[in-house]
């Protein structure tokens, strides 16, 4: 009984905030920071390289 009430309460509330210009600015800023960190974290010798896929590629 209590479990079903918890499920109903969880479903009635929104899990995310409404989109606004402030949210968009935060998202864009976080993405730019991640790109900058990735640019400097990946060594220049290994750019474009990666591990092989676990399956064989078609010829």
N, CA, C and O atoms as a GROMACS GRO file, in nm:
protein
  236
    1UNK      N    1   0.083  -0.119   0.000
    1UNK     CA    2   0.000   0.000   0.000
    1UNK      C    3   0.087   0.125   0.000
    1UNK      O    4   0.068   0.216  -0.081
    2UNK      N    5   0.183   0.129   0.090
    2UNK     CA    6   0.271   0.246   0.097
    2UNK      C    7   0.354   0.257  -0.030
    2UNK      O    8   0.378   0.367  -0.080
    3UNK      N    9   0.398   0.143  -0.082
    3UNK     CA   10   0.479   0.142  -0.203
    3UNK      C   11   0.404   0.204  -0.321
    3UNK      O   12   0.461   0.281  -0.397
    4UNK      N   13   0.276   0.170  -0.336
    4UNK     CA   14   0.198   0.225  -0.446
    4UNK      C   15   0.178   0.376  -0.429
    4UNK      O   16   0.173   0.448  -0.529
    5UNK      N   17   0.166   0.422  -0.308
    5UNK     CA   18   0.154   0.567  -0.285
    5UNK      C   19   0.283   0.638  -0.321
    5UNK      O   20   0.280   0.749  -0.376
    6UNK      N   21   0.397   0.576  -0.291
    6UNK     CA   22   0.525   0.637  -0.328
    6UNK      C   23   0.541   0.646  -0.479
    6UNK      O   24   0.591   0.745  -0.531
    7UNK      N   25   0.498   0.543  -0.549
    7UNK     CA   26   0.505   0.545  -0.695
    7UNK      C   27   0.416   0.656  -0.750
    7UNK      O   28   0.457   0.728  -0.841
    8UNK      N   29   0.296   0.669  -0.699
    8UNK     CA   30   0.206   0.775  -0.745
    8UNK      C   31   0.263   0.913  -0.715
    8UNK      O   32   0.249   1.004  -0.796
    9UNK      N   33   0.326   0.929  -0.599
    9UNK     CA   34   0.384   1.058  -0.564
    9UNK      C   35   0.502   1.090  -0.655
    9UNK      O   36   0.520   1.205  -0.694
   10UNK      N   37   0.581   0.990  -0.689
   10UNK     CA   38   0.696   1.012  -0.776
   10UNK      C   39   0.652   1.046  -0.918
   10UNK      O   40   0.717   1.126  -0.986
   11UNK      N   41   0.543   0.986  -0.963
   11UNK     CA   42   0.496   1.012  -1.098
   11UNK      C   43   0.430   1.148  -1.112
   11UNK      O   44   0.424   1.202  -1.222
   12UNK      N   45   0.380   1.202  -1.004
   12UNK     CA   46   0.307   1.328  -1.013
   12UNK      C   47   0.399   1.449  -1.019
   12UNK      O   48   0.356   1.557  -1.059
   13UNK      N   49   0.525   1.433  -0.980
   13UNK     CA   50   0.617   1.545  -0.980
   13UNK      C   51   0.709   1.538  -1.101
   13UNK      O   52   0.747   1.430  -1.145
   14UNK      N   53   0.743   1.654  -1.152
   14UNK     CA   54   0.833   1.663  -1.266
   14UNK      C   55   0.975   1.631  -1.222
   14UNK      O   56   1.019   1.673  -1.115
   15UNK      N   57   1.046   1.556  -1.305
   15UNK     CA   58   1.183   1.518  -1.272
   15UNK      C   59   1.285   1.619  -1.323
   15UNK      O   60   1.402   1.614  -1.283
   16UNK      N   61   1.244   1.709  -1.408
   16UNK     CA   62   1.338   1.807  -1.462
   16UNK      C   63   1.280   1.948  -1.450
   16UNK      O   64   1.160   1.966  -1.432
   17UNK      N   65   1.368   2.045  -1.459
   17UNK     CA   66   1.323   2.183  -1.452
   17UNK      C   67   1.276   2.229  -1.589
   17UNK      O   68   1.306   2.167  -1.691
   18UNK      N   69   1.203   2.336  -1.590
   18UNK     CA   70   1.157   2.394  -1.715
   18UNK      C   71   1.275   2.459  -1.787
   18UNK      O   72   1.364   2.516  -1.724
   19UNK      N   73   1.275   2.450  -1.919
   19UNK     CA   74   1.381   2.512  -1.997
   19UNK      C   75   1.363   2.664  -1.993
   19UNK      O   76   1.252   2.716  -2.001
   20UNK      N   77   1.477   2.731  -1.980
   20UNK     CA   78   1.478   2.877  -1.980
   20UNK      C   79   1.612   2.920  -2.037
   20UNK      O   80   1.702   2.837  -2.053
   21UNK      N   81   1.628   3.048  -2.068
   21UNK     CA   82   1.759   3.094  -2.116
   21UNK      C   83   1.871   3.068  -2.016
   21UNK      O   84   1.985   3.042  -2.055
   22UNK      N   85   1.840   3.074  -1.888
   22UNK     CA   86   1.942   3.048  -1.786
   22UNK      C   87   1.989   2.902  -1.792
   22UNK      O   88   2.109   2.875  -1.782
   23UNK      N   89   1.895   2.809  -1.809
   23UNK     CA   90   1.931   2.668  -1.820
   23UNK      C   91   2.013   2.645  -1.947
   23UNK      O   92   2.109   2.568  -1.945
   24UNK      N   93   1.976   2.709  -2.056
   24UNK     CA   94   2.049   2.695  -2.182
   24UNK      C   95   2.192   2.745  -2.167
   24UNK      O   96   2.285   2.682  -2.218
   25UNK      N   97   2.211   2.857  -2.099
   25UNK     CA   98   2.346   2.911  -2.079
   25UNK      C   99   2.430   2.816  -1.996
   25UNK      O  100   2.548   2.796  -2.025
   26UNK      N  101   2.372   2.758  -1.893
   26UNK     CA  102   2.445   2.661  -1.810
   26UNK      C  103   2.484   2.539  -1.893
   26UNK      O  104   2.597   2.492  -1.882
   27UNK      N  105   2.393   2.487  -1.974
   27UNK     CA  106   2.422   2.370  -2.057
   27UNK      C  107   2.533   2.400  -2.158
   27UNK      O  108   2.625   2.319  -2.174
   28UNK      N  109   2.526   2.514  -2.225
   28UNK     CA  110   2.627   2.550  -2.323
   28UNK      C  111   2.762   2.568  -2.256
   28UNK      O  112   2.864   2.523  -2.308
   29UNK      N  113   2.764   2.634  -2.141
   29UNK     CA  114   2.889   2.656  -2.068
   29UNK      C  115   2.952   2.523  -2.026
   29UNK      O  116   3.072   2.504  -2.042
   30UNK      N  117   2.872   2.432  -1.973
   30UNK     CA  118   2.924   2.301  -1.932
   30UNK      C  119   2.980   2.224  -2.051
   30UNK      O  120   3.084   2.160  -2.040
   31UNK      N  121   2.912   2.231  -2.165
   31UNK     CA  122   2.962   2.162  -2.284
   31UNK      C  123   3.093   2.222  -2.332
   31UNK      O  124   3.184   2.148  -2.370
   32UNK      N  125   3.106   2.353  -2.330
   32UNK     CA  126   3.230   2.416  -2.372
   32UNK      C  127   3.345   2.381  -2.278
   32UNK      O  128   3.457   2.357  -2.323
   33UNK      N  129   3.318   2.377  -2.148
   33UNK     CA  130   3.421   2.337  -2.051
   33UNK      C  131   3.465   2.193  -2.077
   33UNK      O  132   3.584   2.163  -2.071
   34UNK      N  133   3.370   2.104  -2.106
   34UNK     CA  134   3.404   1.965  -2.134
   34UNK      C  135   3.488   1.952  -2.260
   34UNK      O  136   3.580   1.871  -2.265
   35UNK      N  137   3.457   2.031  -2.362
   35UNK     CA  138   3.535   2.028  -2.486
   35UNK      C  139   3.677   2.077  -2.461
   35UNK      O  140   3.772   2.017  -2.511
   36UNK      N  141   3.693   2.183  -2.384
   36UNK     CA  142   3.826   2.235  -2.354
   36UNK      C  143   3.906   2.134  -2.273
   36UNK      O  144   4.024   2.111  -2.302
   37UNK      N  145   3.844   2.072  -2.173
   37UNK     CA  146   3.914   1.971  -2.093
   37UNK      C  147   3.956   1.854  -2.183
   37UNK      O  148   4.068   1.805  -2.172
   38UNK      N  149   3.867   1.808  -2.269
   38UNK     CA  150   3.900   1.698  -2.359
   38UNK      C  151   4.009   1.734  -2.457
   38UNK      O  152   4.094   1.651  -2.489
   39UNK      N  153   4.009   1.857  -2.505
   39UNK     CA  154   4.112   1.901  -2.601
   39UNK      C  155   4.251   1.893  -2.539
   39UNK      O  156   4.345   1.848  -2.603
   40UNK      N  157   4.263   1.937  -2.415
   40UNK     CA  158   4.394   1.936  -2.350
   40UNK      C  159   4.426   1.802  -2.283
   40UNK      O  160   4.543   1.774  -2.257
   41UNK      N  161   4.326   1.721  -2.255
   41UNK     CA  162   4.350   1.592  -2.188
   41UNK      C  163   4.396   1.484  -2.285
   41UNK      O  164   4.471   1.395  -2.246
   42UNK      N  165   4.351   1.491  -2.411
   42UNK     CA  166   4.389   1.390  -2.509
   42UNK      C  167   4.521   1.433  -2.572
   42UNK      O  168   4.532   1.543  -2.626
   43UNK      N  169   4.621   1.344  -2.565
   43UNK     CA  170   4.752   1.380  -2.620
   43UNK      C  171   4.741   1.395  -2.772
   43UNK      O  172   4.660   1.328  -2.836
   44UNK      N  173   4.823   1.483  -2.828
   44UNK     CA  174   4.816   1.511  -2.971
   44UNK      C  175   4.855   1.390  -3.055
   44UNK      O  176   4.809   1.377  -3.169
   45UNK      N  177   4.938   1.300  -3.002
   45UNK     CA  178   4.978   1.181  -3.077
   45UNK      C  179   4.863   1.081  -3.091
   45UNK      O  180   4.861   1.003  -3.186
   46UNK      N  181   4.769   1.082  -2.998
   46UNK     CA  182   4.662   0.984  -2.999
   46UNK      C  183   4.528   1.038  -3.048
   46UNK      O  184   4.427   0.969  -3.038
   47UNK      N  185   4.525   1.159  -3.101
   47UNK     CA  186   4.399   1.214  -3.150
   47UNK      C  187   4.351   1.136  -3.270
   47UNK      O  188   4.428   1.107  -3.361
   48UNK      N  189   4.225   1.104  -3.270
   48UNK     CA  190   4.166   1.028  -3.380
   48UNK      C  191   4.188   0.878  -3.366
   48UNK      O  192   4.133   0.801  -3.445
   49UNK      N  193   4.265   0.836  -3.270
   49UNK     CA  194   4.290   0.694  -3.247
   49UNK      C  195   4.200   0.648  -3.134
   49UNK      O  196   4.157   0.728  -3.051
   50UNK      N  197   4.174   0.524  -3.131
   50UNK     CA  198   4.093   0.470  -3.023
   50UNK      C  199   4.109   0.321  -3.015
   50UNK      O  200   4.178   0.261  -3.098
   51UNK      N  201   4.048   0.260  -2.918
   51UNK     CA  202   4.057   0.114  -2.909
   51UNK      C  203   3.981   0.049  -3.024
   51UNK      O  204   3.887   0.106  -3.079
   52UNK      N  205   4.024  -0.072  -3.061
   52UNK     CA  206   3.955  -0.146  -3.166
   52UNK      C  207   3.817  -0.187  -3.117
   52UNK      O  208   3.794  -0.204  -2.997
   53UNK      N  209   3.726  -0.203  -3.210
   53UNK     CA  210   3.593  -0.250  -3.177
   53UNK      C  211   3.598  -0.397  -3.138
   53UNK      O  212   3.684  -0.470  -3.188
   54UNK      N  213   3.509  -0.442  -3.052
   54UNK     CA  214   3.512  -0.582  -3.011
   54UNK      C  215   3.459  -0.678  -3.118
   54UNK      O  216   3.458  -0.799  -3.096
   55UNK      N  217   3.415  -0.626  -3.231
   55UNK     CA  218   3.367  -0.711  -3.341
   55UNK      C  219   3.451  -0.682  -3.464
   55UNK      O  220   3.510  -0.575  -3.475
   56UNK      N  221   3.455  -0.776  -3.556
   56UNK     CA  222   3.533  -0.754  -3.678
   56UNK      C  223   3.456  -0.662  -3.772
   56UNK      O  224   3.333  -0.668  -3.780
   57UNK      N  225   3.530  -0.578  -3.843
   57UNK     CA  226   3.468  -0.485  -3.936
   57UNK      C  227   3.451  -0.553  -4.072
   57UNK      O  228   3.535  -0.633  -4.111
   58UNK      N  229   3.344  -0.522  -4.145
   58UNK     CA  230   3.328  -0.582  -4.278
   58UNK      C  231   3.434  -0.528  -4.373
   58UNK      O  232   3.475  -0.412  -4.362
   59UNK      N  233   3.476  -0.610  -4.467
   59UNK     CA  234   3.581  -0.570  -4.561
   59UNK      C  235   3.531  -0.482  -4.670
   59UNK      O  236   3.608  -0.440  -4.756
   0.00000   0.00000   0.00000
